[in-house]
Amino acid sequence: MSVSQAIVVDKPPPLARGWPRARIVGYALVGVWILFGLGIVAYLVYAWNPEFFARYAPAYLQGLGTTLALVSISMVLGAIFSLPVAYGRMSKNWLLSGLAYCYVYFFRGTPLLVQTYLVYYGVGSFRPELETVGLWWFFREAFYCGVFAFSLNTAAYQAEILRGAIESVPRGQWEGAASLGLHKLQTLRKVILPQAIIVALRPYGNELILMIKASAIVAIITVYDLMGNAKLAYAKSFDIQAYIWVAIVYLVMVEILRHGIEWIERRITVHLHR
């Protein structure tokens, strides 16, 4: 190559030689959130009201227990309901598959608030019929209506999580287990589910966190959960601390769940890192 045939190399733009734009924006956002958090802490220290805390802390603890009970029962019932729905979604029978699809489509496509209203106000409007079949004792209680609506909603999401996790396992696993003489139930329990649970753990954890945050909806139907007691405290005191404290409690719960899910994931995938 002659000297005249020089290779021209473009100089990188200034941002390429230093920090990329995404990192700068990320650090800026983190800084904003840190300042926001410090502002909240400074406000709580400045506006600390021992009387407010002493008066409403027991109600907050009671509401926290209600929230945890609501979410725990709903998640367990939703997991049970999701099994036949997931089976229907994977079934080759067009009727089962269609019914399961309609169920998932409705509960994933409509707001949880609307579903809660439909259960609490809609089903409750059939009081004579419910009394006839002996179910009015259940649907007259706002807490039970909340559990029922939340269970149906999370069952749809959990069914899709379970279906996706099972279908993510290679088909060869089924064929290999069949060649060893295992029937489908044994294959599902001993071969497929142990692999699927690794895939499903994160989505299940996200669903649990979403249920924790969505549980505040039941305060609208007169359930005195954590959010319900916060609304009551604010209505009596007109102190914005009522909502700040409840936000902090929700944040702590979410962080505990997030770290717990990460710990479980590390434990069940330890063999993959060796």
Summary of the structure (lengths in Angstrom):
residues: 274
radius of gyration: 25.9
end to end distance: 51.2
largest distance: 99.1
contacts: 766
relative contact order: 0.11
helix: 84%
strand: 0%
